[in-house]
Amino acid sequence: MTENKRASYGNVSHALDILMFFIKHEDCSLGEMAERLDLKKSYLSKLLDALKDKGFIAQDSDTGKYKLGLSCLELATAFENRLDIRKIAHPHLVELSSTSKELVHLGVMDSNVVVLLERIMNQESGLRLQFHLSLTSPPHSTGLGKVLLAYSDQTMVENYLSTAKLEPSSPHTTVDPNKIREELEQVRLKGYYLSYETFESGVSCVAAPVFSRQGKIIAAISICGPTVRILSKQKELVKHLLATTSRVNSALGYDLQLSQ
C-alpha cells in the first residue's frame, strides 16, 4: 500500500471516528475532542473542516463547539426509508415459527385497524385450517392489537377507546375501556401480552412490540396456538418471542439500552 493510500485510509477512519464520537456526545470543543480521540488539534481541525463542508459536522458560532450536521440526519432518513419491516423480519419469523412449532404473525396498526403483514404457518401447529384471523382486525380484540395500542400515542389510544365500537369477538374479549387501559399498562410493564382467547375460543397467543430506530412502535409479533398448548409452555414461548423481537429491533437500529 502506498503512503498516499495509507494516509487516505487513515483520514477516512478518523473521520468516521469523529462521527461515531457524537453518538454519545451532543457537542464538544476542538481541544476536548482531540484529547478524547487522541488526535493532534491541527489534523483534527482539517478533518472537521472537511466534514463541515459536506454538512456532516456543524459548529456553534457562539461557543465554537462542534456537533453533528444535517447531512447525518439526511443519511439516516435515507437508510430508514429503505428498511422494509417485512423483509427484515421474515427470516426471524420463520425461525420463531420453527422453534415454537406454532403459527407466527407480524402486524401493524393502520387507521385504528390491525393489518397482518406476515403469517408463518408451522407444519406441527394445529391451526392451519381452523384459525381464521383475518388480514385486518380491531386492535382491542387481538394480542397484536393490544401490544400496538399499548405503545402507541396515548391521544390516539384515548380517541380509539372513546369513539370505537368495542364489540366482542369471543366471550373473552375485553370491551370495557377502563379494563383495556389496565391491560395496556400491564403490557408496558411486562413488555409482552398474553391474549387468552380474545379473538377466537380455544386459541391464545403471546405478542410483543417491534420498535423503530427512534424507539417508536412500528409493528408487533405474536405466537398463536391452541390455548392449552400456549399456556403449558408460556414461559418458553415468551422467551423465544422476546429474543426474536430483540433481533428485529437491532436490525432496525433500535437500541433498548440507549432508550432507557
C-alpha positions, 0 to 999 in steps of 0.5 A: 500500500502506498503512503498516499493510500495509507494516509487516505485510509487513515483520514477516512477512519478518523473521520468516521471516528469523529462521527461515531464520537457524537453518538454519545456526545451532543457537542464538544470543543476542538481541544476536548475532542482531540484529547478524547480521540487522541488526535493532534488539534491541527489534523483534527481541525482539517478533518472537521473542516472537511466534514463541515463542508459536506454538512456532516459536522456543524459548529456553534458560532457562539461557543465554537463547539462542534456537533453533528450536521444535517447531512447525518440526519439526511443519511439516516432518513435515507437508510430508514426509508429503505428498511422494509419491516417485512423483509427484515423480519421474515427470516426471524419469523420463520425461525420463531415459527420453527422453534415454537412449532406454532403459527407466527404473525407480524402486524401493524396498526393502520387507521385504528385497524390491525393489518397482518403483514406476515403469517408463518404457518408451522407444519406441527401447529394445529391451526392451519385450517381452523384459525381464521384471523383475518388480514385486518382486525380491531386492535382491542380484540387481538394480542397484536392489537393490544401490544400496538395500542399499548405503545402507541400515542396515548391521544390516539389510544384515548380517541380509539377507546372513546369513539370505537365500537368495542364489540366482542369477538369471543366471550373473552374479549375485553370491551370495557375501556377502563379494563383495556387501559389496565391491560395496556399498562400491564403490557408496558410493564411486562413488555409482552401480552398474553391474549387468552382467547380474545379473538377466537375460543380455544386459541391464545397467543403471546405478542410483543412490540417491534420498535423503530430506530427512534424507539417508536412502535412500528409493528408487533409479533405474536405466537398463536396456538391452541390455548392449552398448548400456549399456556403449558409452555408460556414461559418458553414461548415468551422467551423465544418471542422476546429474543426474536423481537430483540433481533428485529429491533437491532436490525432496525437500529433500535437500541433498548439500552440507549432508550432507557 
